[in-house]
Amino acid sequence: MCAESQLAPWYQRGVVSLLDMLEFAARDFLDLSHNVGMMLGALQRLNRQPGDLGQSLGQSLSGLPEKCKRLNLPVTAQFMGEWMVEAFAGMTDQEKAESLALLRTTGEVHVKTNFSAERMVQHVETIYRSLRIELSSLLLRVIPREKAKYCNEQWLQDSPGLARYPDTIEEFQRAGRCYAYGENTACVFHLMRVAEFYLTKVAQSLQADFDPLNWSAIGKLINKNMEQKYQTKTDDWKSKEPFYAEILMDIQALSRAHRHPALHDLEKKYEEREAGRLLSIIEGFAAHVAENL
């Protein structure tokens, strides 16, 4: 496996724009497959020894091992290495070094063995088949434009309130990626972890216990405090009542959108509309709590 730092940027990050993918990867993919095809074509057309083919094949071979590593095609790179080992068999170390140096500087290949053109064709065909198989194993998925922000690593990073709880930003981002990928029930699962974290914060501010199976208890407590006669309310509660009024609305919205069995019942599924609505509600709820508690 190629070291991560050597891979194309689009491969390292997993989800990037089409422009990034084309800019960083398409040229290498096209060069690699085109050059291998050119080598194969040259060998099939010419019935000569490799020493005579060297200059015509050199430009095609130059840089291919590095492209294989950069595109994380280890099998193709290995077959290419085996080809070079066999091609250089019988050469002295000095001759190998000179041949490799010539390849790097001029793109020319000089092989001084009885390595036949027919055998070279077999190697290139093996490399080409391996290349096609490895390329076909890399799957790409298009993210709709309207969901692209949920795959951006910077999403929610500039939220001053949420920055106080970076773990919840990471959980939000997991939920966002699931939503972007169309995994809506998984999105809701991650959102519930975020919601329960901030509901616990609200419960603590009310000096009450939080029961994950009974969200409505917090809403009932807030509603009970709000219904008290104004003159009996403490100054502290009066100053915080607008905040709790908004929290009550959030909890009611969450209760309508969320059915707790989603965390336990495999038969429960969430559609895109429901997941998107919860994503919006919980983002606002979390930011509101984080900024005020």
Secondary structure, DSSP 4 states (H G I P E B T S, - for coil): ---GGGS-HHHHHSS--HHHHIIIIIHHHHHHHHHHHHHHHHHHH--S-HHHHHHHHHHHHTTHHHHHHHTT-HHHHHHHHHHHHHHTTT--HHHHHHHHHHHHHH------S---HHHHHHHHHHHHHHHHHHHHT----PPPGGGGGGG-TTTTTT-TTGGG-HHHHHHHHHHHHHHHTT-HHHHHHHHHHHHHHHHHHHHHHTT----TT-THHHHHHHHHHHTS-GGGS-HHHHHHHHHHHHHHHHHHHHHHH--GGGGT-TT----HHHHHHHHHHHHHHHHHHHHH-
